[in-house]
């Protein structure tokens, strides 16, 4: 047992030893240097309130659902301990996050190790546990990203097992239902992973048909083609004047182009075996689809005035994006693979729809059935089907004012391929490319132009590299379920940016980071196959992997020691200076409004923090914000004080609706002012 799993055991011992060192360090480290994001304390305070019987609420007054449910469920028993010691749950949570980090790394190790070689899997695992980028953006924040990464990796690992076993055994409804259950847990860990989980369903349902490849790719291509056409014609931020039109057009494209591609035989092995046949059908299908979408859009009254050239641009991009996957399929297809007898697509649909529906019900019935139950529960208990936090951020994104960042103005963010900022998703790939091209210019426009070219070149070179041994690379792409990872990642980012979304964060991008690890693992695995006949190559690969891990572990350990120090803080140093300030300048029992306030709400004693931006407040409060009546609503709740920047409260999204209730005091902190809140006389 030990001999077989020596690497995993060693990884657990090393990482957990470092984590225990961090967990036992000075108390102030947790609030000042580790769990520093307001968003994390939204979970912590709500979890504490749930554990104490107050319900799903941050302030004890307003019911809220502004969180992802699975992580909240895990936090509740941990933060039940907050009644005894506010820091104890944070120490335990650090260890829980470390356990999730190791578990995800082990799944990556096993997955890539089985597909290529154990040393390749070891490199992926070592990178995952010792990368500061992964630590800071996935685990150190104390957010749902850690549990989300685990379930994404678990679903991918189970898809790999399903792929291996289905060739030897008949697929059962129970197997599909189990995958659906893991998919449901993946969604509950981060609700925007619904796209990835849905595409995984397509991947398994159409497992014996080219639809498993082309349906996810075509869905992504049909949507992306529309948005690229609009962006090229309008650029950002002008695109958002027509974002509703673009989303409507993308929905039409999905409904029209996907069935046309199927009925034109573009998902048929026999058709795809003949280059001339499928290219002609692709042209006819694309022309018909783009024309029909364009005609329907011209007939939509709300779409009047949108640039007509978008229709032509969409035709070109659809032709390109539908064509490239089919060309790749033709090139990567193994020589021994034979095409089925020619079957009319309609006849094929009649033959297989029942089995597809049965499998779809087994997978989606569980995954999306449970999601539906959760949404209904939300509506009945909280008053909103979906988390109010997401609704508010989309509302913020509709404003020209950018108090909370506003909708993205970067096409790189729009498609999730940025190399800097909070849109940095496919790290370490994209930032490595960005850092490389940045050496050739110090002008932003030139760097961005070079980056586009570099991305295209890297993708082409990577594909050519796969062609060196297309049987191995093709099988690896299938066993990694790389198409659902890639397409789910793109659709997730389009969901955020196509209609405007403010304050998106770097910890959203889970499938992208795992996808980047897959790309690196695929490159290493392919390189290893080229030299597999060299004597002792596997041992050499292990030596390289362990040296790589040792180097990263040294840097990681040094960083942890520097961050989580012992005897750095004296006992009288407050956990949150601002909480101590409020305690000194407000009466016990005060209700204090705060535009944020997650960490203050957790650490403050004898007072209650009410969240004013709405992210962890109720749908009712959100409705008052939209209607301009939030000032009266807070007065009706008995708010005593507000701590905020008055200038921010004058601007969107608040628009001064609290002003008549506030009068200044002499207390200020970090640009914020303590304001007495009362009804005007």
FIZADO-177571 format. One record per residue (C-alpha): residue number from 0; chain; x, y, z. Coordinates in pm, whole numbers. Layout:
N
<NUM,"A",<X,Y,Z>> ...
END
This chain:
681
<0,"A",<0,0,0>> <1,"A",<270,248,105>> <2,"A",<494,148,-184>> <3,"A",<212,197,-432>> <4,"A",<100,535,-297>> <5,"A",<431,670,-171>> <6,"A",<407,993,-370>> <7,"A",<57,1073,-246>> <8,"A",<152,999,115>> <9,"A",<464,1215,87>> <10,"A",<260,1497,-65>> <11,"A",<5,1481,218>> <12,"A",<274,1481,489>> <13,"A",<469,1774,342>> <14,"A",<175,2000,256>> <15,"A",<-23,1932,575>> <16,"A",<288,1986,790>> <17,"A",<331,2331,633>> <18,"A",<-40,2399,678>> <19,"A",<-36,2298,1046>> <20,"A",<254,2540,1097>> <21,"A",<44,2816,941>> <22,"A",<-271,2720,1130>> <23,"A",<-99,2747,1470>> <24,"A",<58,3086,1404>> <25,"A",<-44,3422,1557>> <26,"A",<-417,3491,1558>> <27,"A",<-379,3827,1385>> <28,"A",<-223,3656,1083>> <29,"A",<-563,3521,984>> <30,"A",<-745,3853,961>> <31,"A",<-454,4068,846>> <32,"A",<-252,3837,618>> <33,"A",<-448,3526,517>> <34,"A",<-829,3552,501>> <35,"A",<-840,3914,391>> <36,"A",<-1133,3920,144>> <37,"A",<-1469,4060,246>> <38,"A",<-1634,3795,29>> <39,"A",<-1498,3515,249>> <40,"A",<-1637,3671,567>> <41,"A",<-1979,3691,402>> <42,"A",<-1968,3311,418>> <43,"A",<-1821,3304,766>> <44,"A",<-2077,3535,929>> <45,"A",<-2378,3377,756>> <46,"A",<-2249,3031,851>> <47,"A",<-2212,3145,1212>> <48,"A",<-2567,3281,1211>> <49,"A",<-2706,2960,1062>> <50,"A",<-2525,2751,1322>> <51,"A",<-2672,2967,1599>> <52,"A",<-3026,2928,1468>> <53,"A",<-3070,3274,1311>> <54,"A",<-3117,3142,958>> <55,"A",<-2949,3237,631>> <56,"A",<-2866,3596,719>> <57,"A",<-2560,3816,750>> <58,"A",<-2706,4080,979>> <59,"A",<-2970,3875,1161>> <60,"A",<-3244,4079,990>> <61,"A",<-3237,4027,614>> <62,"A",<-3251,3678,465>> <63,"A",<-2991,3627,194>> <64,"A",<-2874,3372,-61>> <65,"A",<-2571,3563,-189>> <66,"A",<-2338,3263,-180>> <67,"A",<-2269,2923,-335>> <68,"A",<-2454,2658,-133>> <69,"A",<-2207,2371,-95>> <70,"A",<-1930,2583,55>> <71,"A",<-2179,2741,293>> <72,"A",<-2289,2392,401>> <73,"A",<-1928,2304,482>> <74,"A",<-1869,2632,665>> <75,"A",<-2168,2598,898>> <76,"A",<-2024,2330,1135>> <77,"A",<-1682,2497,1128>> <78,"A",<-1818,2840,1223>> <79,"A",<-2041,2695,1491>> <80,"A",<-1717,2717,1690>> <81,"A",<-1712,3097,1651>> <82,"A",<-1930,3129,1962>> <83,"A",<-1628,3013,2163>> <84,"A",<-1341,3173,1970>> <85,"A",<-1357,3375,1647>> <86,"A",<-1010,3263,1534>> <87,"A",<-1050,2889,1598>> <88,"A",<-1277,2837,1291>> <89,"A",<-1023,3023,1077>> <90,"A",<-745,2789,1191>> <91,"A",<-960,2486,1110>> <92,"A",<-1066,2634,778>> <93,"A",<-704,2678,671>> <94,"A",<-651,2306,727>> <95,"A",<-972,2219,540>> <96,"A",<-860,2430,244>> <97,"A",<-523,2255,248>> <98,"A",<-693,1916,249>> <99,"A",<-898,2022,-54>> <100,"A",<-582,2145,-225>> <101,"A",<-406,1812,-169>> <102,"A",<-712,1611,-274>> <103,"A",<-738,1804,-600>> <104,"A",<-365,1759,-663>> <105,"A",<-392,1382,-606>> <106,"A",<-680,1359,-853>> <107,"A",<-470,1544,-1111>> <108,"A",<-177,1313,-1034>> <109,"A",<-386,1002,-1085>> <110,"A",<-560,1131,-1396>> <111,"A",<-252,1253,-1585>> <112,"A",<-45,969,-1445>> <113,"A",<-280,707,-1589>> <114,"A",<-305,878,-1926>> <115,"A",<69,944,-1972>> <116,"A",<311,852,-1696>> <117,"A",<313,891,-1315>> <118,"A",<594,1148,-1337>> <119,"A",<378,1373,-1556>> <120,"A",<95,1348,-1304>> <121,"A",<342,1423,-1024>> <122,"A",<454,1745,-1193>> <123,"A",<90,1856,-1224>> <124,"A",<22,1773,-859>> <125,"A",<337,1946,-735>> <126,"A",<254,2256,-931>> <127,"A",<-99,2260,-789>> <128,"A",<9,2238,-424>> <129,"A",<318,2460,-439>> <130,"A",<212,2733,-683>> <131,"A",<152,3067,-511>> <132,"A",<-86,3164,-791>> <133,"A",<-303,2862,-715>> <134,"A",<-273,2920,-339>> <135,"A",<-364,3289,-349>> <136,"A",<-644,3270,-603>> <137,"A",<-803,2935,-519>> <138,"A",<-737,2858,-151>> <139,"A",<-600,3143,58>> <140,"A",<-913,3356,18>> <141,"A",<-1123,3104,209>> <142,"A",<-1383,3105,-67>> <143,"A",<-1578,2843,-260>> <144,"A",<-1307,2810,-525>> <145,"A",<-1130,2536,-328>> <146,"A",<-1430,2303,-312>> <147,"A",<-1515,2392,-674>> <148,"A",<-1169,2289,-796>> <149,"A",<-1199,1960,-609>> <150,"A",<-1532,1868,-766>> <151,"A",<-1422,1975,-1115>> <152,"A",<-1119,1746,-1079>> <153,"A",<-1334,1467,-932>> <154,"A",<-1586,1488,-1218>> <155,"A",<-1305,1479,-1474>> <156,"A",<-1147,1181,-1300>> <157,"A",<-1480,995,-1297>> <158,"A",<-1532,1080,-1664>> <159,"A",<-1193,923,-1733>> <160,"A",<-1296,606,-1547>> <161,"A",<-1626,606,-1734>> <162,"A",<-1441,634,-2066>> <163,"A",<-1215,340,-1983>> <164,"A",<-1486,116,-1838>> <165,"A",<-1753,176,-2101>> <166,"A",<-1546,1,-2365>> <167,"A",<-1535,-314,-2156>> <168,"A",<-1877,-301,-1992>> <169,"A",<-2224,-185,-2082>> <170,"A",<-2301,162,-1955>> <171,"A",<-2573,159,-1690>> <172,"A",<-2823,420,-1580>> <173,"A",<-2667,402,-1234>> <174,"A",<-2327,508,-1371>> <175,"A",<-2478,806,-1550>> <176,"A",<-2681,902,-1244>> <177,"A",<-2364,893,-1031>> <178,"A",<-2192,1125,-1279>> <179,"A",<-2500,1347,-1261>> <180,"A",<-2475,1356,-881>> <181,"A",<-2109,1461,-896>> <182,"A",<-2213,1717,-1157>> <183,"A",<-2478,1853,-918>> <184,"A",<-2219,1888,-640>> <185,"A",<-1991,2063,-887>> <186,"A",<-2266,2313,-968>> <187,"A",<-2345,2366,-600>> <188,"A",<-1978,2438,-535>> <189,"A",<-1989,2725,-791>> <190,"A",<-2315,2784,-973>> <191,"A",<-2147,2919,-1288>> <192,"A",<-1995,2573,-1342>> <193,"A",<-2337,2477,-1479>> <194,"A",<-2199,2523,-1833>> <195,"A",<-1912,2282,-1772>> <196,"A",<-2142,2025,-1613>> <197,"A",<-2393,2053,-1899>> <198,"A",<-2120,1993,-2158>> <199,"A",<-1994,1695,-1959>> <200,"A",<-2347,1557,-1995>> <201,"A",<-2330,1595,-2371>> <202,"A",<-1989,1429,-2360>> <203,"A",<-2121,1111,-2199>> <204,"A",<-2465,1093,-2361>> <205,"A",<-2328,1106,-2716>> <206,"A",<-2023,896,-2625>> <207,"A",<-2048,674,-2937>> <208,"A",<-2123,953,-3182>> <209,"A",<-1923,1248,-3320>> <210,"A",<-2185,1473,-3159>> <211,"A",<-1986,1434,-2835>> <212,"A",<-1710,1642,-2997>> <213,"A",<-1901,1875,-3224>> <214,"A",<-2204,1969,-3016>> <215,"A",<-2000,2138,-2736>> <216,"A",<-1767,2298,-2992>> <217,"A",<-2053,2414,-3215>> <218,"A",<-2247,2561,-2924>> <219,"A",<-1940,2757,-2820>> <220,"A",<-1860,2858,-3178>> <221,"A",<-2214,2973,-3258>> <222,"A",<-2222,3201,-2954>> <223,"A",<-1863,3325,-2988>> <224,"A",<-1910,3407,-3358>> <225,"A",<-2192,3649,-3278>> <226,"A",<-2005,3824,-2999>> <227,"A",<-1682,3854,-3197>> <228,"A",<-1879,4005,-3486>> <229,"A",<-2036,4265,-3258>> <230,"A",<-1706,4345,-3087>> <231,"A",<-1523,4393,-3416>> <232,"A",<-1798,4620,-3543>> <233,"A",<-1854,4823,-3226>> <234,"A",<-1554,4770,-2991>> <235,"A",<-1579,4807,-2613>> <236,"A",<-1751,4972,-2430>> <237,"A",<-1985,5067,-2719>> <238,"A",<-2078,4700,-2754>> <239,"A",<-2285,4722,-2434>> <240,"A",<-2531,4958,-2604>> <241,"A",<-2629,4653,-2812>> <242,"A",<-2555,4373,-2566>> <243,"A",<-2921,4269,-2540>> <244,"A",<-2940,4247,-2920>> <245,"A",<-2618,4043,-2928>> <246,"A",<-2743,3798,-2664>> <247,"A",<-3074,3758,-2851>> <248,"A",<-2889,3696,-3176>> <249,"A",<-2661,3440,-3008>> <250,"A",<-2965,3254,-2873>> <251,"A",<-3116,3246,-3222>> <252,"A",<-2787,3123,-3364>> <253,"A",<-2784,2831,-3122>> <254,"A",<-3141,2733,-3206>> <255,"A",<-3086,2755,-3582>> <256,"A",<-2724,2671,-3661>> <257,"A",<-2682,2364,-3439>> <258,"A",<-2974,2165,-3592>> <259,"A",<-2870,2275,-3942>> <260,"A",<-2518,2142,-3886>> <261,"A",<-2662,1807,-3776>> <262,"A",<-2909,1770,-4062>> <263,"A",<-2647,1875,-4318>> <264,"A",<-2442,1575,-4199>> <265,"A",<-2166,1779,-4035>> <266,"A",<-2168,1544,-3734>> <267,"A",<-2163,1225,-3943>> <268,"A",<-1847,1010,-3968>> <269,"A",<-1921,911,-4327>> <270,"A",<-1959,1274,-4438>> <271,"A",<-1652,1389,-4246>> <272,"A",<-1441,1122,-4414>> <273,"A",<-1468,1317,-4743>> <274,"A",<-1306,1661,-4723>> <275,"A",<-1477,1800,-5031>> <276,"A",<-1821,1682,-4918>> <277,"A",<-1813,1824,-4569>> <278,"A",<-1661,2157,-4669>> <279,"A",<-1938,2210,-4929>> <280,"A",<-2205,2117,-4674>> <281,"A",<-2042,2341,-4417>> <282,"A",<-2063,2637,-4654>> <283,"A",<-2429,2568,-4736>> <284,"A",<-2524,2510,-4372>> <285,"A",<-2345,2824,-4254>> <286,"A",<-2490,3039,-4532>> <287,"A",<-2842,2917,-4457>> <288,"A",<-2799,2957,-4083>> <289,"A",<-2646,3305,-4089>> <290,"A",<-2902,3426,-4344>> <291,"A",<-3194,3295,-4140>> <292,"A",<-3058,3442,-3816>> <293,"A",<-3002,3775,-3990>> <294,"A",<-3353,3785,-4139>> <295,"A",<-3512,3707,-3803>> <296,"A",<-3304,3974,-3629>> <297,"A",<-3410,4232,-3886>> <298,"A",<-3769,4147,-3801>> <299,"A",<-3721,4194,-3425>> <300,"A",<-3841,4546,-3331>> <301,"A",<-3607,4575,-3031>> <302,"A",<-3307,4500,-3255>> <303,"A",<-3357,4796,-3485>> <304,"A",<-3042,4993,-3548>> <305,"A",<-2788,4718,-3487>> <306,"A",<-2502,4711,-3743>> <307,"A",<-2606,4499,-4041>> <308,"A",<-2244,4410,-4116>> <309,"A",<-2259,4185,-3807>> <310,"A",<-2458,3935,-4016>> <311,"A",<-2179,3905,-4273>> <312,"A",<-1908,3892,-4007>> <313,"A",<-2100,3621,-3824>> <314,"A",<-2113,3416,-4144>> <315,"A",<-1734,3434,-4179>> <316,"A",<-1659,3345,-3820>> <317,"A",<-1915,3064,-3811>> <318,"A",<-1759,2917,-4123>> <319,"A",<-1417,2935,-3958>> <320,"A",<-1516,2810,-3612>> <321,"A",<-1736,2527,-3738>> <322,"A",<-1475,2428,-3994>> <323,"A",<-1162,2416,-3778>> <324,"A",<-1288,2146,-3536>> <325,"A",<-1391,1927,-3829>> <326,"A",<-1054,1974,-3992>> <327,"A",<-888,1886,-3661>> <328,"A",<-1112,1580,-3630>> <329,"A",<-1009,1465,-3977>> <330,"A",<-640,1515,-3902>> <331,"A",<-640,1363,-3551>> <332,"A",<-862,1067,-3636>> <333,"A",<-670,741,-3609>> <334,"A",<-587,560,-3934>> <335,"A",<-762,241,-3821>> <336,"A",<-1087,420,-3736>> <337,"A",<-1357,324,-3981>> <338,"A",<-1661,530,-4068>> <339,"A",<-2011,398,-4017>> <340,"A",<-2230,306,-4307>> <341,"A",<-2388,610,-4456>> <342,"A",<-2700,699,-4257>> <343,"A",<-2942,982,-4320>> <344,"A",<-2927,1220,-4019>> <345,"A",<-3304,1214,-3978>> <346,"A",<-3309,834,-3984>> <347,"A",<-3025,826,-3734>> <348,"A",<-3215,1060,-3504>> <349,"A",<-3520,833,-3522>> <350,"A",<-3306,531,-3436>> <351,"A",<-3117,679,-3143>> <352,"A",<-3332,947,-2983>> <353,"A",<-3485,712,-2727>> <354,"A",<-3151,587,-2596>> <355,"A",<-3014,942,-2594>> <356,"A",<-3320,1062,-2402>> <357,"A",<-3287,779,-2151>> <358,"A",<-2921,855,-2085>> <359,"A",<-2993,1227,-2077>> <360,"A",<-3262,1181,-1816>> <361,"A",<-3027,972,-1600>> <362,"A",<-2754,1238,-1604>> <363,"A",<-2940,1566,-1637>> <364,"A",<-3235,1447,-1430>> <365,"A",<-3003,1419,-1131>> <366,"A",<-2767,1711,-1199>> <367,"A",<-3025,1965,-1308>> <368,"A",<-3312,1816,-1109>> <369,"A",<-3123,1889,-788>> <370,"A",<-3036,2235,-919>> <371,"A",<-3406,2295,-983>> <372,"A",<-3492,2189,-628>> <373,"A",<-3231,2431,-493>> <374,"A",<-3368,2717,-704>> <375,"A",<-3726,2651,-589>> <376,"A",<-3606,2639,-228>> <377,"A",<-3433,2973,-285>> <378,"A",<-3751,3129,-420>> <379,"A",<-3971,2998,-140>> <380,"A",<-3738,3083,151>> <381,"A",<-3536,3383,31>> <382,"A",<-3750,3527,-248>> <383,"A",<-3519,3481,-547>> <384,"A",<-3440,3179,-764>> <385,"A",<-3070,3272,-798>> <386,"A",<-2819,3436,-562>> <387,"A",<-2892,3804,-522>> <388,"A",<-2520,3884,-534>> <389,"A",<-2501,3784,-901>> <390,"A",<-2809,3989,-986>> <391,"A",<-2659,4295,-821>> <392,"A",<-2326,4262,-1003>> <393,"A",<-2508,4238,-1336>> <394,"A",<-2706,4548,-1235>> <395,"A",<-2383,4730,-1153>> <396,"A",<-2248,4635,-1493>> <397,"A",<-2530,4827,-1663>> <398,"A",<-2409,5161,-1524>> <399,"A",<-2160,5391,-1700>> <400,"A",<-2024,5480,-1353>> <401,"A",<-1756,5236,-1243>> <402,"A",<-1765,5250,-862>> <403,"A",<-1749,4869,-862>> <404,"A",<-1546,4827,-1179>> <405,"A",<-1828,4807,-1431>> <406,"A",<-1853,4577,-1731>> <407,"A",<-1524,4472,-1887>> <408,"A",<-1353,4693,-2140>> <409,"A",<-1101,4433,-2247>> <410,"A",<-1167,4185,-2529>> <411,"A",<-918,3954,-2355>> <412,"A",<-1140,3949,-2046>> <413,"A",<-1449,3906,-2263>> <414,"A",<-1324,3568,-2385>> <415,"A",<-1130,3474,-2072>> <416,"A",<-780,3487,-2221>> <417,"A",<-634,3793,-2049>> <418,"A",<-272,3784,-1934>> <419,"A",<-313,4028,-1646>> <420,"A",<-560,4150,-1385>> <421,"A",<-868,3973,-1253>> <422,"A",<-944,3834,-1599>> <423,"A",<-629,3624,-1583>> <424,"A",<-781,3277,-1618>> <425,"A",<-561,3034,-1812>> <426,"A",<-260,3089,-1591>> <427,"A",<27,3001,-1612>> <428,"A",<-13,2980,-1991>> <429,"A",<-155,3322,-2075>> <430,"A",<59,3522,-1836>> <431,"A",<371,3343,-1964>> <432,"A",<280,3441,-2321>> <433,"A",<194,3795,-2207>> <434,"A",<522,3834,-2019>> <435,"A",<709,3714,-2327>> <436,"A",<552,3960,-2570>> <437,"A",<583,4245,-2318>> <438,"A",<960,4233,-2369>> <439,"A",<922,4366,-2722>> <440,"A",<738,4689,-2644>> <441,"A",<635,4920,-2362>> <442,"A",<325,5045,-2545>> <443,"A",<-2,4886,-2437>> <444,"A",<-157,4877,-2784>> <445,"A",<146,4704,-2935>> <446,"A",<169,4452,-2651>> <447,"A",<-198,4361,-2694>> <448,"A",<-153,4323,-3070>> <449,"A",<155,4104,-3023>> <450,"A",<-35,3901,-2764>> <451,"A",<-316,3820,-3010>> <452,"A",<-62,3702,-3268>> <453,"A",<129,3503,-3006>> <454,"A",<-190,3327,-2891>> <455,"A",<-272,3221,-3245>> <456,"A",<85,3100,-3309>> <457,"A",<95,2903,-2983>> <458,"A",<-238,2731,-3060>> <459,"A",<-119,2636,-3409>> <460,"A",<216,2506,-3284>> <461,"A",<46,2308,-3008>> <462,"A",<-189,2144,-3258>> <463,"A",<101,2059,-3490>> <464,"A",<279,1907,-3191>> <465,"A",<-25,1686,-3128>> <466,"A",<-9,1561,-3486>> <467,"A",<333,1406,-3422>> <468,"A",<158,1113,-3255>> <469,"A",<-208,1171,-3320>> <470,"A",<-324,836,-3183>> <471,"A",<-177,914,-2841>> <472,"A",<-282,1279,-2843>> <473,"A",<-633,1203,-2966>> <474,"A",<-687,942,-2697>> <475,"A",<-545,1176,-2433>> <476,"A",<-779,1461,-2532>> <477,"A",<-1074,1224,-2499>> <478,"A",<-966,1077,-2164>> <479,"A",<-900,1425,-2025>> <480,"A",<-1249,1537,-2140>> <481,"A",<-1065,1838,-2273>> <482,"A",<-1347,1957,-2499>> <483,"A",<-1595,2007,-2210>> <484,"A",<-1321,2183,-2012>> <485,"A",<-1235,2416,-2299>> <486,"A",<-1592,2492,-2409>> <487,"A",<-1724,2519,-2054>> <488,"A",<-1451,2774,-1977>> <489,"A",<-1535,2989,-2278>> <490,"A",<-1910,2977,-2216>> <491,"A",<-1859,3072,-1851>> <492,"A",<-1669,3387,-1944>> <493,"A",<-1919,3475,-2218>> <494,"A",<-2197,3441,-1960>> <495,"A",<-2033,3707,-1747>> <496,"A",<-1927,3951,-2014>> <497,"A",<-2180,3921,-2298>> <498,"A",<-2444,4123,-2115>> <499,"A",<-2222,4312,-1872>> <500,"A",<-2108,4201,-1527>> <501,"A",<-1924,4408,-1271>> <502,"A",<-1665,4311,-1012>> <503,"A",<-1578,3967,-1152>> <504,"A",<-1288,3818,-959>> <505,"A",<-979,3610,-1022>> <506,"A",<-1107,3316,-817>> <507,"A",<-1396,3254,-1061>> <508,"A",<-1172,3078,-1312>> <509,"A",<-1153,2716,-1197>> <510,"A",<-1191,2510,-1516>> <511,"A",<-949,2744,-1691>> <512,"A",<-669,2681,-1441>> <513,"A",<-726,2307,-1452>> <514,"A",<-741,2328,-1831>> <515,"A",<-403,2503,-1832>> <516,"A",<-257,2221,-1620>> <517,"A",<-401,1974,-1872>> <518,"A",<-236,2157,-2162>> <519,"A",<102,2152,-1987>> <520,"A",<55,1788,-1887>> <521,"A",<-44,1701,-2243>> <522,"A",<268,1870,-2380>> <523,"A",<492,1693,-2128>> <524,"A",<321,1360,-2186>> <525,"A",<356,1388,-2563>> <526,"A",<723,1483,-2526>> <527,"A",<777,1181,-2303>> <528,"A",<625,949,-2563>> <529,"A",<879,1075,-2818>> <530,"A",<1170,961,-2599>> <531,"A",<1003,661,-2434>> <532,"A",<1255,415,-2584>> <533,"A",<1551,582,-2413>> <534,"A",<1686,366,-2133>> <535,"A",<1579,470,-1781>> <536,"A",<1363,755,-1917>> <537,"A",<1087,692,-1663>> <538,"A",<1330,714,-1372>> <539,"A",<1481,1027,-1522>> <540,"A",<1132,1177,-1552>> <541,"A",<1073,1105,-1183>> <542,"A",<1402,1270,-1090>> <543,"A",<1304,1580,-1289>> <544,"A",<959,1584,-1126>> <545,"A",<1099,1556,-773>> <546,"A",<1361,1825,-834>> <547,"A",<1086,2048,-971>> <548,"A",<874,1980,-664>> <549,"A",<1164,2036,-423>> <550,"A",<1243,2373,-580>> <551,"A",<879,2487,-566>> <552,"A",<835,2352,-211>> <553,"A",<1132,2553,-82>> <554,"A",<988,2876,-221>> <555,"A",<643,2786,-94>> <556,"A",<767,2709,257>> <557,"A",<963,3034,270>> <558,"A",<653,3229,167>> <559,"A",<434,3060,428>> <560,"A",<686,3127,705>> <561,"A",<706,3491,604>> <562,"A",<328,3532,593>> <563,"A",<218,3328,895>> <564,"A",<475,3432,1155>> <565,"A",<496,3344,1523>> <566,"A",<526,3610,1795>> <567,"A",<496,3891,1542>> <568,"A",<189,4049,1698>> <569,"A",<133,4142,2060>> <570,"A",<-191,4025,2218>> <571,"A",<-339,4377,2230>> <572,"A",<-322,4422,1850>> <573,"A",<-685,4407,1730>> <574,"A",<-798,4156,1472>> <575,"A",<-962,4440,1278>> <576,"A",<-864,4795,1365>> <577,"A",<-1178,4935,1206>> <578,"A",<-1397,4706,1419>> <579,"A",<-1226,4836,1733>> <580,"A",<-1281,5193,1613>> <581,"A",<-1652,5134,1564>> <582,"A",<-1682,4971,1905>> <583,"A",<-1526,5280,2062>> <584,"A",<-1752,5528,1880>> <585,"A",<-2090,5356,1873>> <586,"A",<-2325,5235,2141>> <587,"A",<-2360,4864,2222>> <588,"A",<-2638,4711,2016>> <589,"A",<-2592,4960,1729>> <590,"A",<-2692,4859,1376>> <591,"A",<-2425,4994,1140>> <592,"A",<-2459,5016,763>> <593,"A",<-2143,4937,565>> <594,"A",<-2076,4923,190>> <595,"A",<-1907,4587,226>> <596,"A",<-1822,4501,582>> <597,"A",<-1775,4125,569>> <598,"A",<-1469,4105,791>> <599,"A",<-1592,4383,1023>> <600,"A",<-1926,4206,1055>> <601,"A",<-1748,3891,1167>> <602,"A",<-1507,4045,1419>> <603,"A",<-1707,4334,1569>> <604,"A",<-1843,4277,1918>> <605,"A",<-2178,4396,2052>> <606,"A",<-2281,4560,1724>> <607,"A",<-2431,4440,1398>> <608,"A",<-2309,4523,1048>> <609,"A",<-2566,4561,771>> <610,"A",<-2432,4517,417>> <611,"A",<-2533,4817,202>> <612,"A",<-2398,4716,-139>> <613,"A",<-2648,4429,-135>> <614,"A",<-2415,4139,-211>> <615,"A",<-2501,3966,114>> <616,"A",<-2837,4129,173>> <617,"A",<-3192,4036,75>> <618,"A",<-3378,4050,-258>> <619,"A",<-3610,4300,-87>> <620,"A",<-3320,4534,-17>> <621,"A",<-3202,4496,-377>> <622,"A",<-3548,4597,-499>> <623,"A",<-3533,4908,-278>> <624,"A",<-3189,4996,-419>> <625,"A",<-3325,4973,-772>> <626,"A",<-3632,5179,-684>> <627,"A",<-3437,5449,-500>> <628,"A",<-3611,5377,-168>> <629,"A",<-3325,5203,16>> <630,"A",<-3277,5504,245>> <631,"A",<-3627,5473,388>> <632,"A",<-3589,5094,407>> <633,"A",<-3276,5121,625>> <634,"A",<-3449,5376,845>> <635,"A",<-3739,5133,892>> <636,"A",<-3491,4867,1005>> <637,"A",<-3352,5101,1270>> <638,"A",<-3004,5158,1129>> <639,"A",<-2811,5379,1373>> <640,"A",<-2490,5454,1181>> <641,"A",<-2334,5425,839>> <642,"A",<-1961,5395,775>> <643,"A",<-1892,5483,412>> <644,"A",<-1734,5725,171>> <645,"A",<-2007,5989,122>> <646,"A",<-1881,6058,-230>> <647,"A",<-1945,5696,-329>> <648,"A",<-2295,5708,-183>> <649,"A",<-2369,6008,-406>> <650,"A",<-2286,5810,-721>> <651,"A",<-2439,5511,-896>> <652,"A",<-2560,5264,-787>> <653,"A",<-2666,5455,-473>> <654,"A",<-2749,5794,-631>> <655,"A",<-2773,5977,-299>> <656,"A",<-3077,5789,-174>> <657,"A",<-2933,5773,180>> <658,"A",<-2825,6139,202>> <659,"A",<-3129,6285,378>> <660,"A",<-3092,6032,660>> <661,"A",<-2723,6088,734>> <662,"A",<-2538,6352,930>> <663,"A",<-2159,6347,974>> <664,"A",<-1966,6279,1291>> <665,"A",<-1601,6359,1359>> <666,"A",<-1495,5994,1324>> <667,"A",<-1327,5880,1001>> <668,"A",<-1115,5588,889>> <669,"A",<-930,5521,563>> <670,"A",<-1138,5762,354>> <671,"A",<-1463,5650,517>> <672,"A",<-1666,5859,755>> <673,"A",<-1889,5752,1039>> <674,"A",<-2234,5902,978>> <675,"A",<-2525,5913,1218>> <676,"A",<-2833,5763,1051>> <677,"A",<-3180,5889,1147>> <678,"A",<-3504,6004,994>> <679,"A",<-3506,6372,892>> <680,"A",<-3695,6596,1135>> 
END
